């Protein structure tokens, strides 16, 4: 947790988990506002189930302001590694024509092979992917991460070229920025791996197939790289939060005119996410 002062404002940043679909960062912007310090609960069982490591709970008790301790499950890595339920807004892939051609299987370096094996093992265990017998399939490629290591990416360009576009509106960033002019207190909640919070519509999973030297797999959750993924995610979050806040892709923006109103909105946001 870092605390940075800038004139009459305080920037309080809470960072917790890594690249999963749990709530990993909460940025709170307050005008001359102090949050109560974190406090410990007498019993960890009051906050968590038996699956969560006590060390993880201890960490969050230290970094999350005590006023939000009742919503620590929103930060749960255990819950983040479970598939979300099916919803009416599941990601649907509607083709304009025939299936895209089957992608090639590229030669891999030892590091790429290790990364691929780890990715498959981890996501099969989570229930995010399973083995596929699809008649189509996209290739996988790897890009270097800024901090080192490799990131697996599925090249869905051929699938995207034959997918009908979803016209669900995604608000322009400048429109969201304009609403801040009338507010003095802001919070930004960043959802890492947010696309995995949405399921692939039942029956469309085979279209997400990717081919590897270790076999073919398809996604049960929405992966990155699909042409309509931003629109589907915007639809999901708008449906969940409705008029409570403004959302831009994986960033949830909460803005208020008073401290009381802001705390109420943040509590409502966390309560919605924990359900």
Secondary structure, 3 states (H helix, E strand, C coil): CEEEEECCEEEEEEECCCCCCCEEEEEEEEECCCCCCCCCCCCHHHCCCCCCCHHHHHHHHHHCCHHHHHHHHHHCHHHHCCCCCCCCCCECCCECCCCCCCCCCCCCCHHHHHHHHHHHHHHHHHCCEEECCCCCCECEEEEECCCCCEEEEECCHHHHHCECCCCCCCCCHHHHHHHHHHCCEEEEEEECCHHHHCEECCCCHHHHCEEECCEEEEECECCCCCCCHHHHHHHHHHHHHCCCCEEECCEEEEEECCHHHHHHHHHHHHHHHHC
